[in-house]
Structures are given as C-alpha cells and as structure tokens.
Amino acid sequence: MKLFPSAHATHPQWPMAAGLVLAQLKAQLSLPTHAAQPTLGLIYITDHYADQAQDILDWLSAELPTVTDWAGTVGVGIAANNVEYFDEPALTVMLCELPHNQYRVFSGVAPLGQHIGFEPHTALVHADGQTPDVGDLIAELAQRTHGEYVFGGLASSRHAAVQFAVTSGGHVRGQGAAGGVYSGGLSGVAFGPEVALVSRVTQGCVPISPAHTITECEGHLVLALDGEPALDVLLRDLDISLDQPQPALARVRATLVGLSANGDQAVRHMGEFGEEVLVRHIVGLDPKRQAVAVAEMVSPGMGLSFCERNVNAARADLMRMGSEIREALEAPALMDDDTLPWTAEARSAPTEPGAKRIVGAIYVSCAGRGGPHFGGPSAEMHIVRRALGDVPLVGFFAGGEIAHRHLHGYTGVLTVFTSP
C-alpha cells in the first residue's frame, strides 16, 4: 500500500482553497510513492465553509471522479500534517486507496446494517452532538463492529454542524436523492478486516485527588464517595470552603471528574489517567443533599477522581501516544490485547515479526486543545509530527472525541493506516 495523497489550504473564498488542495493532490497522485487510484476521500472543513459544504463536495467529486466515496465533517478547527487552522476558512483532504470490499460509508440514508455481506471490524464515526442520546448511539454502533471499537468525534461549528457521507453502495429505498451533506445523527466509514489500523487515545487531564469509589448516586448526582457525603469529599480534596463562595466556585469550575467503570482508576505510573477514564464536567453542587452533579450518568461502584487540565501532562501524554504507535509498528508481534487497543491488524492478520509503516493518519482532538493549549500556533500538530514523522494526516477539532465505545472530552484520538 502506498502513501495516501493529502492536502490542505486556507483562503477566504472556498473555490480558491479547493483549487489549491486539488493542485496538491494531483501532484501527489503522479508520484510513484503515492496511491494513484484512491477510492475513498476524507474531507474536513472549518465552520467558515459550513454553508458551502455541498458546493465544495460537488466540486471535489467532479474533479476527482475515481474517488467514489466521501466522508468527513466540520470543526471550529482542522488539522493537517504539522499545521492547525483555527478561526479561519480552511479545508483538508486525504485520498485513501482501499479495496472497495473493505470499507463502507454509512449515514442516515445508508445505515451500516444495510451493507449485506460486509463485516465491519472498526469504524470512523462523525456525529452531531445535538443528536438525542448520542453517547448511546455511539456505543450501539461500536457493538456492531467485530472489535467493538470505533473512533472519531462530534462536529463542532458556530454555524451548520454538517457531515459528509457519499457512498457508491446505494441508499435506503424511499429516501430519494441524497447530496452527501447531512445534519444530525451519525455517519462515517466502517472498515473491514484487511484494513490495518492502530488507534490510541491521549488524555489531557491529571488527577488532583485520591481515587474514590461512588457508593451512592442518583442519575447524574453523586451522593456519596467511599461512604462519605460527596460534597464533603470534594471540599476536602480541593481544600476549599463554601464559607468563601467566590474562590470556592472558581476552583470548582476549573475542576473536572475522571470516571472509570470500576474503582480502579487505571492511573498511569506518571500520575496520568489511562485512556479508559472518562473526563466530565462538574455541573452543579447540591448543599442540601451534600451531592455533586456531573455531566455523566453514574452508578455505584464506579471510580471517581477529581482532576484538572494540565498542559505539561497533555504534552507528555501526546508524546507517549506517538511513541506507543511507533513501537506497535516496529514490533507488532509483541503487542497483545492488554497493550494495544483493537486493530484489524492485530486480530485478523498473522502476528509475524516485521515492521509496518504509516500510509495515512486521522487525528481528532478536543476543540479546547490545539496550539493555544500547548503554547503556540499549531503546537499540538508539531508534537504529533515529531512523534510520527512526515506522514499524510487529516483531522479536526471536535466537540467531543470518540474512542472505543465512549464519548470522551479533552482528549486526542490518533488513528493510523498501516502497511508492511
């Protein structure tokens, strides 16, 4: 498998940006090192172009007729190799050369279950955060894949939260003509067993309290931690008092919670959260019930730690993620289910020693991260490039990141396509 052509550009007028992207793509298509007959296009645009999404898709489809399928979405920022575009009109495209029988683009008018004879092993998912029960829909979609692993993110936009989904496999009868640009629901690309992928998650928060166990709760309300009133535990861990409400509330607003399925928080040896921990906001305090409300349904037995965003920890964990991906490619035979999140390569291919190389990458990061969070323009993508090298990469900054079967926050999800 050869390198996937990729390109990016910014311009106040979308035809100019699209023209610059097309020129870069065509130049790479003629190179012997790059794929010459791509079939799947991934496209990400900033929200400045959201109202012109259909025009952009129609134009690119006409100029690249061999690309029969498209997927993508909109973000307040987008990512490419070594660069981020925030608060400016821009787009990025990657063209993937994959066998037609090894992927399926899905959407509301072409659901994943309609593809008879295709077994999805994982999926790139784009979703509208305003969709009711979006977290449950993501988990249900993950269950439809062989490895129960999906990756991607929620569209983020100050305008229309659009998604791109064009499939050559047809649509559901009765839906009529589909232009390929949608709002609401889920869309994306499911991949078969022959598409080798490695996917990792990087957290951006560190615990600032001991690990607790939720012993009493009600919906989103944590009533007791380790048998004590949850509010008392919060005040003690943060060393604050409600007798001084202004500084106390300021500290609470800057504090998040890390939740895990059980009491084991799986904190890394450097004091950082493992990727199975879900970071959520504290959305309220209930002094009458001595409770803490969080932005997630909780249940007794779950682990909870109070945490905060930390630039140094986020930078170190981002470098850790890139290093682990490179190590997985250098020695795939040494990886197992405990150290490597699900990949088509790990479960479907023989585990013979031998190096792999990256032919393309997708990076979805939180809209609250990016260069400004890491200390400078495009700083986050600079770190990714140092870790992976000069590889084709596209992505966007999301309103929530998808990994495994969960909807995360303040994280980055990096997925690479590999080849021997």
Secondary structure, DSSP 8 states (H G I E B T S, - for coil): --B--EEEEE-SSHHHHHHHHHHHHHHHHTSTTB-SS--EEEEEEEGGGGGGHHHHHHHHHHH-TT--EEEEEEESEEEETTEEEESS-EEEEEEE---GGGEEEEBTTB-GGG-TT---SEEEEEE-TTSTTHHHHHHHHHHTSTTS-EEEEE---SS--EEEEE-TT---TTS----SEEESSEEEEEE-TTS-EEEEEE--EEE-S--EEEEEEETTEEEEETTEEHHHHHHHHHT--TTSHHHHHHHHHT-EEEEESSS---B-TTS-B-TT-EEEEEEEEETTTTEEEESS---TT-EEEEEEE-HHHHHHHHHHHHHHHHHHHH-GGG--TTTS---HHHHHS-------EEEEEEEEEETT-HHHHHTSTTHHHHHHHHHH-S--EEEEEESSEEEETEEESS-EEEEEEEE-
